[in-house]
Amino acid sequence: MKISARNILKGKVVSIVKGATTAHVRLDVNGAIITASITNEAVDELGLSVGKEAAAVIKASDVMVAVA
């Protein structure tokens, strides 16, 4: 599969919380936790489960970072 996203972060799924239609998938990327909101259908189609290797694909024209 060819995609134009430039930021692909590989990690391991640490939790999946399904809601009515959307799931929050938490991915551990070298100690940093990334949370993605994807459809429940996508979780099932991708075969995601806790402990499985996965990748976060980030595609955005603007990303903002704030320092606290």
Secondary structure, 3 states (H helix, E strand, C coil): CCCCCCEEEEEEEEEEEECCCEEEEEEEECCEEEEEEEEHHHHHHHCCCCCCEEEEEECCCCCCCCCC
